[in-house]
Amino acid sequence: MPVSIRRWEPENIVFWRARGEPIARRNLVLSILALHLNFNVWMMWSMVVVNLPAVGFVLSSQQQFLLVAIPPLTGALMRIVYSSVWSWVGGGRWLGISTLLLLIPAVGVAQVVQDLTTPFWLLLAIGASCGIGGGASSSHLSNTALFFPKSVKGLAMGLNAGIGNLGVSVAQLLIPLAISLPLFGALAGAPQIWGQGAEVREVWLQNAGYLWVLPVIAVAVLCFLFSHDLPKLRLTPLDQWRMMKDVDTWRICLLYMGAYGTFLGFAAAFPLLARTLFPLEDATPYLFVGPMLAALVRPFGGWLGDRVGGGVTAIACFVAMIVATLGLFACLPTEESVGSFWGFLALCQVLFIAAGVGNGATYQLSPKVFLLKAGRSAGDDVAEAYRRGTRDGTAAMSVSSIFAAAAGFAIPETFGTMLHLTGSFLPAFGVFLLFYAACTWVAWRHYARAGAPLRC
């Protein structure tokens, strides 16, 4: 089982160099592996849903968008629990336990896709179970942040979240390959007949779930054997409630929703969105690219936030997202035009990259802002200020991660609703454009301009 540590002083340079750094790096690696698998499982459902009609499931467009939206929503709800339970159980122990929980959606998805009589409510329930993978960020990142000194928190969390987020693109890359091959033979069950137009072939949709079973077990064992439990913070929902009364929690939450919510929501919606907008184009070979780029640049966003400021970096990212969204208006199909698939694809990559950098920049704002606020109000008691700032920042990070994951539900659901109500995706992109403009103003007003009291 994980080793319990009673004394942890990452800001003490002697302690950090002699003992702290090697332990912190080991736990960072384990957290990255576990979080990566959580994102694999969280996003696998979107790759399954896009194939369900082709194998015989009868689903409307609105039902399909609801199915891909439900894992981000349940992931947000899971974060309410995950964000405090790790501080009682122990960060290392919770790494192992939460990883084993991924077996529930992995096996569940593999079972329901093999039965064409599966009712919609059960498909919705199994999709919701994939949200188990969405809870991990609020526990793994908060726990990992405590291992590192303030000077490198942004980079450490960027690496943890960035490589963890890479699980989205890995799932979107591996699942199309896995379902096209009889990887597990007769043990996995019979194939389904996939048909679209003149193309007909055998697929094994159940492999989308079975693919993760062995990696989940292996990573869980590693976490149980080699991770560490830091002194327990004993966070409770009351800590989150207390931080929800602080206006800076909501400001940071808004920025993180704009960046992380865009990454998560577009990653979930993109396979279905591309197929609906451009039915004659095969976007499958490109589905993984945007989420992969967003994940790879997230550590850069954390590093850039450490160097030039999270507020300044966030502004640059939101401006890029505004420009990309405006460009998308010209690429979408209309009654007079078939649109531009390649323009749509390129601008979506810009959105993903800007969101990825913004993820790293906005997430590292939380611990820094609340450490700064605690330091200004603590007088000469530096140790007490550090403890209070750490606790407040961790609780605020949890609140931000919950609402940002909910934004991952809002994006695909907005697409589905607008398509149903207006027959077009244009109004949905208009809503996103206004939201990015609001995020830009908040970042400039409170964390970037020269006179901002919490510029950091």
Secondary structure, DSSP 8 states (H G I E B T S, - for coil): --EE-S---TT-HHHIIIIIHHHHHHHHHHHHHHHHHHHHHHHHHHHHHTTTGGGT----HHHHHHHHHHHHHHHHHHHHHHHHHHHHH-HHHHHHHHHHTTHHHHHHHHHHTT-TT--HHHHHHHHHHGGGGGSHHHHHHHHHHTTS-GGGHHHHHHHHHHHHHHHHHHHHHHHHHHTTS-TTGGGG---EEEEETTEEEEE-TTHHHHTTHHHHHHHHHHHHHH-EE-S-----HHHHHHHTTSHHHHHHHHHHHHHHHHHHHHHHHHHHHHHHH-TTS--GGGTTHHHHHHHHHHHHHHHHHHHH-HHHHHHHHHHHHHHHHHHHHHHS--SS----HHHHHHHHHHHHHHHHHHHHHHHTHHHHHHHHHHHHHSTT-HHHHHHHHHHHHHHHHHHHHHHHHHHHHHHHHHHHHHHHHHS-SHHHHHHHHHHHHHHHHHHIIIIISTT-TT--
